[in-house]
Amino acid sequence: MDLRAVGGGRMRLRVADDGVGMPAAKRRAGGSLGLRLIEVLARQVRGEAPLAAGPGGEGAVVAVTFPDPSDLSG
């Protein structure tokens, strides 16, 4: 897990695991309650949270990108 500035007044919180991953159909369909919660929480901070497969197709990676709360210009 890491949190960093990515430029343009945006931050990214990235969380990854090395588990079995998730079928692409479930990623597109909104998936589980947990995935829906991630999407709702990302929208609350005016962000987005795409889900992707980890390196080599194993595990899962969620990278929530949102406006930097310390950036007073946005």
C-alpha positions as a printed Julia matrix, in Angstrom:
74×3 Matrix{Float64}:
   0.0     0.0     0.0
   1.26    3.48   -0.78
  -0.05    7.02   -0.95
   1.62    9.6    -3.15
   1.1    12.78   -5.13
   0.78   12.03   -8.84
   0.77   15.58  -10.19
  -1.96   17.88  -11.37
  -3.19   18.36   -7.8
  -4.04   14.64   -7.49
  -3.14   11.93   -4.98
  -3.18    8.16   -5.45
  -3.76    5.52   -2.8
  -2.69    2.15   -4.22
  -3.5    -1.16   -2.52
  -2.41   -4.5    -3.97
  -2.44   -8.13   -2.96
  -1.01  -11.33   -4.42
  -4.09  -13.53   -4.03
  -6.03  -15.39   -6.7
  -7.29  -12.17   -8.28
 -10.72  -11.48   -9.66
 -12.37  -12.51  -12.93
 -12.61   -9.64  -15.43
 -16.41  -10.06  -15.63
 -16.75   -9.38  -11.92
 -14.5    -6.29  -12.17
 -16.75   -4.87  -14.9
 -20.07   -5.79  -13.28
 -19.42   -3.95  -10.03
 -18.6    -7.17   -8.2
 -19.03   -7.65   -4.51
 -20.29   -5.39   -1.76
 -16.67   -4.55   -0.94
 -15.98   -3.37   -4.49
 -19.16   -1.29   -4.51
 -18.12    0.31   -1.21
 -14.71    1.21   -2.66
 -16.4     2.85   -5.65
 -18.85    4.79   -3.43
 -16.09    6.0    -1.1
 -13.93    7.04   -4.05
 -16.8     9.11   -5.46
 -17.26   10.79   -2.06
 -13.72   12.19   -2.33
 -14.3    13.1    -6.01
 -12.06   10.26   -7.09
 -12.08    7.1    -9.11
 -11.01    3.58   -8.18
 -10.32    1.22  -11.08
  -9.61   -2.39  -10.19
  -6.93   -4.24  -12.16
  -5.14   -7.56  -12.08
  -1.74   -7.59  -10.43
   1.54   -8.39  -12.19
   1.3   -11.58  -14.21
  -2.48  -11.62  -13.77
  -2.23  -12.65  -10.11
  -3.77  -10.71   -7.25
  -5.62   -7.45   -7.48
  -4.68   -3.76   -7.51
  -6.97   -0.86   -6.61
  -5.6     2.64   -7.14
  -7.91    5.37   -5.82
  -7.01    8.68   -7.46
  -8.49   11.83   -5.93
  -7.88   15.58   -5.56
  -5.11   16.47   -3.12
  -6.94   17.79   -0.03
  -4.02   20.12    0.77
  -4.22   21.77   -2.66
  -6.24   24.93   -1.99
  -6.48   25.85   -5.67
  -8.89   23.04   -6.51
